[in-house]
Amino acid sequence: MKQIEVHILQQSYLLSCPEGHESRLLEAVERVDTAMTRIRDAGKVRARERIAVLAALNLAFEVADREAAAPVAPAPAAAPALHQEPALTDGDEQRLRHLVHRLDEALGDDGRLL
């Protein structure tokens, strides 16, 4: 394991990373830092913990949207089966949107989730 020092929202973190995966980790750090910076710079949310939660939710929502838009190709017959998350159903999407709406209401003047 390799350790890499990164900065997210101007705070330093020492992260462990498997050898050869440094570039993927740095890309992930950049995404998180960008998402958190946007929320902070909007000026409505100041608490670092709240910014982190909002950024995580926004990024998770983006991933769910991408997964719903791009169906996963079936694995070749000879390949071992890997665990795959089931696709979102219409009911799942509706519950997710309802959750986002409830979070927006709870945040009030702190800012909207999306």
N, C-alpha and C positions, 0 to 999 in steps of 0.2 A: 504494500500500500504506500502510495506517495501522499505527502501532505502539501496542500497548496493554500497560500494565503490569498483571500479574495476580499473585495469591498462591496458591500451591499448597503445602499443608502448611507454612504460615508462611514460605515462601521466595518471594522476588520473582523474576518472570520477565518479560522484555520480549519480547512476541510480535508478529510481523507478521501483519496481517489484511487481506484485500481489503476495499475500501470497501463498506459495506452489509451486511457479514457479522459485525459486531461482536457482535450479540446471540447468534448461533449459537456463536461462539467462547466467549463468557462462559458460556453454558449448558454447553459441553463442559468448560470449566475447573471449573465447579461440580461436575459429575459426577466428574471426576478427583479433585478435592480431597476430596469426600465419601467416595469409595471409599478413598482413601489414609488419611484420618483414621480411618475405621472400623477398618482393619487396624492402624494405629498404636495406637489406643485399646484394642484387644483385648489389648494388652500383651505379645503373644508375639513380635512382630517389631519391631526397632528400627532396623535399617539402612535408610536412605532408599531406596537402590537396590533392595533386596529388596521394600520396600513398594510401590515403583513397578511392579516386575515383577508382583507379585501383583495389584495393582489393574488393570493392563493386561490380564492374563489373565482376571480376573473379568469385566471389562467386555466383552472379546471373546467370552467364553462367553455372556454375556447377549444380545449381538447375534446370535450364532449360534442361540440358542434362539428369539429373536423371529423371525428369518428362517425358521426351520424351521416355526414355528407359523403364520405369515402368508404364504401363497404370494403371489408377486409377480404382479400383473395383467399380462396381455400388453400390449405397447405397441401403440398404434394403427397400422394398416397404413401410413399416410402418414408416420409419424414415423421418423427414421433409427434404425437399430439401435444401441443402446448396449451396451457390454460389461457383462454380468451374470455374477456368480459363480454357478456351478451350485449347486443345492440340495444339502444334505447327504444322503447316502445312509445307510442303516442301518449300513453298514460304516464310514462316516466318523464317525457318532455314536459307534459302539463304540470306534473308535480314539481319538476325542477324550476319551471317558470313561476309557479306559485311560491316556492321557497325564496326565489330571488325577490319577488314582490314583497313578501313578508320581511325579508332582510332590509329592503329599501325603506319600508315603513318604520322598522325599528331604528334604522340609522337616522331617520329624520333629517335634521339640518346638517348632520355630519357628512352627507354626500350619498349619492346613489351608487349602488353596486356596479351597475353597468352603464 
